[in-house]
Amino acid sequence: MTALLRRVAPLAGPALRLTWNGQPIAAQPGDTVLTALLLAGDRLRTTLGADAPRAGFCLMGACQDCWVQLAGGQRLRACSTLAEDGMALVDTLPGACP
C-alpha cells in the first residue's frame, strides 16, 4: 500500500512505535494519530458499500470521520489526538485498512 502522505523534512528524533489493527506503524513526536496512519497507508478506511477510500474529512475535529479506538476501547479523534509511543489503535468499523 502506498502512503497518502510523505514527509518533506528529515525526521526530528526517535520514532514513536504504534500499532494499527495489530500492524506496526511509526510516528514522530508532534504527529497526530491521523498523520501517522496516513504516512503508513493510503487511507484510514473505505466507505461502507462503495469501497471508496476515506482519509478523514475536515481534519479539525468537527466531522466525526476519523474516530478510532485504543485497544482498551477508548475512542479518540485521530485528526486531533497526538500520537504517543506504545499506542495500540484499532478500527472496529467495517472497511478498516491495515
C-alpha positions in Angstrom: 0.0 0.0 0.0 1.4 3.4 -0.9 1.3 6.1 1.8 -1.1 9.0 1.2 1.3 11.5 2.9 5.1 11.8 2.8 7.5 13.8 4.9 9.3 16.7 3.3 11.8 17.3 6.1 14.2 14.9 7.8 12.9 13.1 10.9 13.4 15.1 14.1 14.2 12.4 16.6 13.5 8.8 17.6 10.3 7.4 16.2 7.2 6.6 18.3 6.1 3.0 17.9 2.3 2.4 17.5 0.2 -0.4 16.1 -2.9 -0.1 13.9 -5.1 -3.2 13.8 -2.1 -5.2 15.0 0.3 -3.9 12.4 3.3 -1.8 13.4 3.4 1.9 12.3 5.7 4.7 13.3 5.2 8.4 14.1 7.3 11.3 15.2 6.7 13.4 18.3 4.1 16.1 17.4 2.3 13.9 14.8 -1.4 13.3 15.2 -2.7 9.8 15.1 -4.2 10.5 11.6 -0.8 11.8 10.3 0.8 8.5 11.5 -1.9 6.4 9.9 -1.8 8.3 6.5 2.0 8.2 6.5 1.7 4.4 6.9 -1.0 3.8 4.3 -3.2 5.3 1.6 -6.5 5.6 3.6 -8.0 5.3 7.1 -10.8 3.1 5.9 -13.1 2.5 3.0 -16.7 3.8 2.6 -19.2 1.2 3.6 -20.7 -0.4 0.5 -18.8 1.7 -2.0 -15.2 0.6 -1.3 -14.1 4.2 -1.8 -11.0 5.4 0.2 -11.6 7.6 3.3 -8.8 9.5 5.0 -10.6 11.9 7.4 -12.7 14.8 6.1 -12.4 18.1 8.0 -9.0 17.4 9.7 -10.0 19.7 12.6 -12.2 17.5 14.8 -15.7 18.5 13.6 -16.9 15.9 11.2 -16.8 12.5 13.0 -14.9 10.8 10.1 -11.7 9.9 11.8 -12.8 8.2 15.1 -10.6 5.2 16.0 -10.2 3.3 19.3 -7.4 2.3 21.6 -7.2 -1.4 22.1 -8.8 -0.8 25.6 -11.9 0.6 23.9 -11.4 4.4 24.5 -12.5 6.3 21.4 -10.4 9.2 20.0 -10.4 11.6 17.1 -7.3 10.6 15.0 -7.0 14.1 13.5 -6.7 16.0 16.8 -5.0 13.4 19.1 -1.2 13.4 19.3 0.4 10.1 18.8 2.1 8.5 21.8 4.7 5.8 22.0 3.1 2.4 22.5 -0.5 3.3 21.4 -2.4 0.2 20.2 -5.0 1.6 17.8 -7.9 -0.4 16.3 -10.7 0.4 13.9 -13.8 -1.6 14.6 -15.8 -0.1 11.7 -16.2 -2.2 8.6 -13.7 -1.3 5.8 -10.8 -0.6 8.2 -7.5 -0.7 6.4 -4.4 -2.4 7.9 
